[in-house]
Amino acid sequence: MARGGMPNMGGRNMNQMMKQMQKLQKQMEQMQEDLNKQEVEATVGGGVVTAKVNGQKELLSISIEEDVVDPEDIETLEDLIVAAVNEAMRKAEEKATGEMSKLTGGLNLPGMF
């Protein structure tokens, strides 16, 4: 390796690369901010339970159809709630991953999302 740094990395090329990285970082920050504002819904049980989460993967709301509430069968309702929340979280993650791949051209950058 050449003395003082990486081979073929002249000052101008390095400056260009740094500017591109800064631009990408700003785009990623803006994308994350936009994703955090978005809401994702998932419905399970034929539409009887709906969960809504935001891009920060915070549960915003649960909607339960009245006819699914059976005091004799709380376990089924609990299972439906868990399934709806998990599906909404999965969709939020999928959306974030899809948006990230648009910016990175499919590169897998660990720890980004």
C-alpha positions in Angstrom: 0.0 0.0 0.0 1.2 3.5 -0.8 2.6 5.5 2.1 0.1 7.8 3.8 -3.2 6.2 2.9 -5.0 4.1 0.4 -3.8 3.7 -3.1 -5.4 5.7 -5.9 -7.3 7.9 -3.3 -6.3 11.4 -4.3 -7.5 14.4 -2.4 -10.2 15.3 -4.9 -11.6 11.8 -5.1 -11.7 11.6 -1.3 -13.5 14.9 -1.1 -16.1 13.8 -3.6 -16.6 10.6 -1.7 -17.0 12.4 1.6 -19.6 14.8 0.0 -21.5 11.8 -1.4 -21.5 10.1 2.1 -22.7 13.4 3.7 -25.5 13.6 1.1 -26.5 10.0 1.7 -26.5 10.5 5.4 -28.8 13.5 5.1 -31.1 11.5 2.8 -31.2 8.7 5.3 -32.0 11.0 8.2 -34.8 12.6 6.2 -36.1 9.1 5.2 -36.0 8.0 8.8 -37.9 11.1 9.9 -40.5 10.5 7.2 -40.9 6.8 8.1 -41.3 7.7 11.8 -44.4 9.8 10.9 -46.0 7.1 8.8 -48.5 4.7 10.2 -48.9 1.0 9.3 -52.0 -1.1 9.9 -52.5 -4.9 10.1 -55.8 -6.7 10.4 -56.3 -10.3 11.5 -59.1 -12.7 12.1 -61.0 -11.7 9.1 -61.0 -8.0 10.1 -62.0 -8.4 13.7 -58.7 -7.0 15.2 -56.7 -4.2 13.7 -53.4 -2.9 15.1 -51.8 0.4 14.0 -48.1 1.2 14.6 -45.8 4.1 13.5 -42.4 4.0 11.9 -40.8 4.0 15.3 -42.6 0.7 15.9 -44.7 2.1 18.6 -48.2 0.7 19.0 -50.7 3.6 18.3 -54.0 1.8 18.5 -55.9 -1.4 18.7 -59.4 -1.8 17.2 -61.5 -4.8 18.1 -64.9 -5.7 16.6 -67.5 -6.0 19.3 -68.7 -9.4 18.3 -65.3 -11.0 18.9 -65.3 -10.1 22.6 -66.4 -13.3 24.3 -65.9 -13.3 28.1 -65.7 -17.1 27.9 -62.9 -17.1 25.4 -60.4 -14.3 26.3 -57.5 -16.4 25.0 -58.6 -16.2 21.4 -58.9 -12.4 21.7 -55.5 -12.2 23.2 -54.0 -14.3 20.4 -55.7 -12.1 17.8 -54.3 -8.9 19.4 -50.7 -10.4 19.5 -51.0 -11.5 15.9 -52.2 -8.1 14.7 -49.5 -6.2 16.6 -46.8 -8.6 15.3 -48.0 -8.2 11.7 -48.1 -4.4 11.9 -44.6 -4.4 13.3 -43.4 -6.7 10.5 -45.0 -4.4 7.9 -43.3 -1.4 9.5 -40.0 -3.1 9.4 -40.5 -4.2 5.8 -41.4 -0.7 4.8 -38.3 0.7 6.4 -36.1 -1.9 4.8 -37.6 -1.2 1.4 -37.0 2.5 1.7 -33.5 2.0 2.9 -32.6 -0.3 -0.1 -33.8 2.5 -2.4 -31.1 4.8 -0.9 -28.3 2.3 -0.6 -28.9 0.4 -3.9 -29.4 -2.8 -2.0 -26.3 -2.6 0.1 -26.8 -4.2 3.5 -25.5 -1.6 6.0 -25.7 -3.2 9.5 -27.3 -1.2 12.2 -29.2 1.2 10.0 -32.7 -0.3 10.4 
